[in-house]
Amino acid sequence: MKFTVVIPARYASSRFPGKPLADIRGRPMVVRVVERARASGADEVIVATDHAGIAAAVRGSGFEAVMTRRSHASGTDRIAEVAAQRRYPGSRIVVNVQGDEPLIQPALIRRVAQDLAAHRAAAIATVCQPLASARDLANPNVVKVALDREGYALYFSRAAIPWARDAWARGVKRVPPRLPAYRHIGLYAYRASFLRAYTRLAPAAIERFEALEQLRALAYGYRIHCAITRSAPPPGVDTPADLERARRHFR
């Protein structure tokens, strides 16, 4: 199986400007992400950026970077520009690995690509994890997904889904046994044909209210398959404190 990893990396960030260039044991963070992606077995790894300094750092480490427009609203739009530049055939699998995840497991990257290859009805594959914490279920910052019998996503939400009516009549205090609740992990594999279509799709109302761009695909009838993993990947780097945690790991 052949697949491409594209790593969108912006310099601007409201919480941590310039974080792709933050040093982790002598190498920029974005380069550490590239190294993880290369270890997944991808036959092509590309950093998509709007910043010349990021591109120079990636190329200076012997890897590939592509300059993209600054106006993109999301990482998916940036990846779609790369797919258009490269003129990938519609069947090409493109995995989106965020540029702030230097601890992402290479095996998980490969697994999401394999999952898309194995499910021809899907335009997208992603990852989820069984959810057993009532606190996480009630937390709007933890995105949940409900699945059908074949593992395709029915809906993504910041709310607790599925809702255990009887168990939670007086509030969400515990997770009932066998409740099929899953935490969504934001790692995606796309078919290049979907990326071409995505740029022409207007944002959907459910996407705007939930602030979840994957709902645009569901709103237009595209199917998303979810691979279930028992262990969550390490969190990404959103703050200087997260960066220190990543540095400790590499030490």
C-alpha positions as CSV (number, residue, x, y, z in Angstrom):
1,M,0.0,0.0,0.0
2,K,1.3,3.4,-1.0
3,F,0.3,6.6,0.8
4,T,1.4,10.2,1.3
5,V,1.6,12.1,4.5
6,V,1.1,15.8,4.3
7,I,1.9,17.9,7.4
8,P,0.3,21.3,7.5
9,A,2.4,23.7,9.5
10,R,1.5,27.4,10.0
11,Y,3.8,29.9,11.7
12,A,0.9,31.9,13.2
13,S,-0.8,30.5,16.3
14,S,-3.0,32.3,18.8
15,R,-1.6,30.3,21.7
16,F,1.9,29.6,20.6
17,P,3.2,31.5,17.6
18,G,6.1,29.9,15.7
19,K,5.8,26.6,17.4
20,P,6.7,24.5,14.3
21,L,10.2,25.9,14.7
22,A,10.5,25.3,18.4
23,D,13.6,23.3,19.3
24,I,13.3,19.7,20.5
25,R,16.8,18.3,21.1
26,G,18.5,20.2,18.4
27,R,15.8,19.9,15.7
28,P,12.7,21.9,14.9
29,M,9.5,20.4,16.1
30,V,8.1,20.1,12.6
31,V,11.1,18.1,11.6
32,R,10.5,15.7,14.5
33,V,7.0,15.2,13.1
34,V,8.4,14.5,9.7
35,E,10.7,11.8,11.2
36,R,7.7,10.1,12.8
37,A,5.8,10.2,9.6
38,R,8.7,8.7,7.6
39,A,8.8,5.9,10.2
40,S,5.2,5.0,9.3
41,G,6.2,3.6,5.9
42,A,4.8,6.4,3.9
43,D,6.4,6.6,0.5
44,E,6.1,10.4,0.5
45,V,6.1,12.9,3.3
46,I,5.5,16.6,2.6
47,V,5.3,19.7,4.9
48,A,2.7,22.2,3.6
49,T,3.4,25.6,5.0
50,D,2.9,29.3,4.3
51,H,6.1,30.4,6.0
52,A,9.5,30.5,4.3
53,G,11.4,29.9,7.6
54,I,9.5,26.6,8.2
55,A,10.1,25.5,4.6
56,A,13.8,26.3,4.9
57,A,14.1,24.4,8.2
58,V,12.5,21.3,6.7
59,R,14.6,21.4,3.5
60,G,17.7,22.0,5.5
61,S,17.1,18.8,7.4
62,G,16.8,16.9,4.1
63,F,13.0,16.7,3.8
64,E,10.4,18.1,1.4
65,A,8.4,21.2,1.9
66,V,5.8,22.9,-0.3
67,M,4.7,26.5,-0.1
68,T,0.9,27.0,0.1
69,R,-1.4,30.0,0.4
70,R,-1.8,31.9,3.6
71,S,-5.5,32.3,3.2
72,H,-6.5,28.7,4.0
73,A,-9.2,28.3,6.7
74,S,-8.1,24.8,7.7
75,G,-5.3,22.3,7.5
76,T,-7.6,20.2,5.2
77,D,-7.7,23.1,2.7
78,R,-3.9,23.3,2.8
79,I,-3.6,19.6,2.1
80,A,-6.1,19.9,-0.7
81,E,-3.8,22.5,-2.3
82,V,-0.9,20.1,-2.2
83,A,-3.0,17.3,-3.7
84,A,-4.0,19.7,-6.5
85,Q,-0.4,20.8,-7.1
86,R,0.8,17.2,-7.3
87,R,-2.1,16.1,-9.4
88,Y,-2.7,13.0,-7.4
89,P,-5.1,10.4,-8.9
90,G,-8.4,10.2,-7.1
91,S,-7.5,6.9,-5.4
92,R,-4.4,8.3,-3.8
93,I,-4.5,8.1,0.0
94,V,-3.3,11.2,1.8
95,V,-2.9,11.3,5.6
96,N,-3.1,14.5,7.5
97,V,-0.6,14.6,10.4
98,Q,-0.6,17.8,12.4
99,G,2.7,19.7,12.6
100,D,2.4,20.0,16.4
101,E,2.5,16.2,17.2
102,P,6.1,15.2,17.6
103,L,5.1,12.2,19.7
104,I,2.6,10.7,17.2
105,Q,3.0,6.9,16.8
106,P,4.2,5.9,13.3
107,A,2.1,2.7,13.6
108,L,-1.1,4.8,14.1
109,I,-0.3,6.8,11.0
110,R,0.0,3.7,9.0
111,R,-3.1,2.1,10.5
112,V,-5.4,5.0,9.4
113,A,-4.1,4.7,5.9
114,Q,-4.7,1.0,5.9
115,D,-8.2,1.5,7.2
116,L,-9.1,3.8,4.4
117,A,-7.6,1.3,1.8
118,A,-9.7,-1.5,3.3
119,H,-13.0,0.4,3.2
120,R,-13.7,1.4,-0.3
121,A,-17.1,3.0,0.6
122,A,-15.2,5.6,2.7
123,A,-13.9,8.9,1.5
124,I,-12.1,9.5,4.9
125,A,-10.8,7.3,7.6
126,T,-10.0,8.4,11.2
127,V,-9.4,7.0,14.6
128,C,-11.4,6.8,17.9
129,Q,-10.9,5.3,21.3
130,P,-13.5,3.8,23.7
131,L,-14.5,6.4,26.3
132,A,-15.0,5.3,29.9
133,S,-14.7,8.7,31.7
134,A,-17.9,10.5,32.6
135,R,-15.8,13.7,32.9
136,D,-14.6,13.3,29.3
137,L,-18.1,12.5,28.1
138,A,-19.4,15.8,29.6
139,N,-16.4,17.8,28.4
140,P,-17.1,19.8,25.2
141,N,-13.4,19.9,24.4
142,V,-13.4,16.1,24.0
143,V,-15.0,15.3,20.7
144,K,-17.2,12.2,20.6
145,V,-18.3,10.0,17.7
146,A,-21.2,7.6,17.3
147,L,-20.6,4.6,15.0
148,D,-22.8,2.3,13.0
149,R,-22.4,-1.5,13.1
150,E,-19.6,-1.4,10.5
151,G,-17.6,1.3,12.1
152,Y,-18.7,4.2,9.9
153,A,-19.3,7.5,11.7
154,L,-23.0,8.4,12.2
155,Y,-22.2,11.8,13.9
156,F,-19.4,13.7,15.7
157,S,-20.3,16.0,18.6
158,R,-19.0,17.9,21.5
159,A,-22.0,16.7,23.4
160,A,-22.2,13.3,25.1
161,I,-23.3,10.8,22.5
162,P,-25.0,8.4,22.5
163,W,-27.1,9.7,25.4
164,A,-27.9,7.1,28.0
165,R,-31.4,8.3,28.8
166,D,-32.2,6.2,31.8
167,A,-28.7,6.1,33.4
168,W,-28.4,9.9,33.0
169,A,-31.8,11.0,34.0
170,R,-30.2,13.0,36.9
171,G,-27.0,14.0,35.2
172,V,-23.9,12.4,33.7
173,K,-22.2,10.8,36.7
174,R,-20.8,7.5,35.3
175,V,-20.5,5.7,32.0
176,P,-23.0,2.7,31.9
177,P,-21.5,-0.7,31.1
178,R,-21.3,-1.4,27.3
179,L,-22.3,2.1,26.3
180,P,-20.8,2.5,22.8
181,A,-19.1,5.8,23.5
182,Y,-15.9,6.8,21.7
183,R,-13.5,9.7,21.8
184,H,-12.5,11.0,18.4
185,I,-8.8,11.3,17.7
186,G,-8.0,13.9,15.1
187,L,-5.9,11.9,12.6
188,Y,-7.3,11.6,9.1
189,A,-6.7,9.7,5.9
190,Y,-8.4,11.1,2.7
191,R,-8.8,9.9,-0.8
192,A,-7.5,12.6,-3.2
193,S,-10.8,12.6,-5.0
194,F,-12.5,13.8,-1.8
195,L,-9.9,16.5,-1.3
196,R,-10.7,17.9,-4.7
197,A,-14.4,17.9,-3.9
198,Y,-13.9,19.4,-0.4
199,T,-12.7,22.8,-1.6
200,R,-16.0,23.2,-3.4
201,L,-18.3,22.4,-0.5
202,A,-19.9,25.2,1.5
203,P,-19.6,24.9,5.3
204,A,-22.6,23.1,6.8
205,A,-24.7,24.4,9.6
206,I,-23.9,21.5,11.9
207,E,-20.2,22.1,11.2
208,R,-20.4,25.8,12.1
209,F,-22.4,25.2,15.4
210,E,-20.3,22.3,16.6
211,A,-17.0,23.8,15.2
212,L,-16.1,20.4,13.7
213,E,-15.0,20.4,10.1
214,Q,-15.5,16.7,9.6
215,L,-19.2,17.2,9.9
216,R,-19.1,18.9,6.5
217,A,-18.2,15.6,4.9
218,L,-21.1,13.8,6.7
219,A,-23.6,16.6,5.7
220,Y,-22.8,16.1,2.1
221,G,-23.1,12.3,2.2
222,Y,-19.4,11.3,2.4
223,R,-18.7,8.3,4.6
224,I,-16.0,8.3,7.3
225,H,-14.7,5.0,8.7
226,C,-13.3,4.9,12.2
227,A,-10.5,2.6,13.3
228,I,-10.8,1.8,17.0
229,T,-7.6,2.0,19.1
230,R,-7.3,1.0,22.7
231,S,-4.5,3.5,23.5
232,A,-4.7,7.2,22.7
233,P,-1.7,8.9,21.1
234,P,0.2,11.4,23.2
235,P,-1.2,14.9,23.2
236,G,0.1,17.5,20.7
237,V,2.0,20.7,21.5
238,D,-0.4,23.7,22.1
239,T,1.5,25.6,24.8
240,P,5.0,26.1,26.0
241,A,4.3,23.6,28.8
242,D,3.4,21.0,26.2
243,L,6.7,21.7,24.5
244,E,8.6,21.0,27.7
245,R,6.8,17.7,28.1
246,A,7.8,16.7,24.6
247,R,11.4,17.7,25.3
248,R,11.5,15.5,28.3
249,H,10.3,12.6,26.2
250,F,13.2,13.0,23.7
251,R,15.7,13.4,26.6
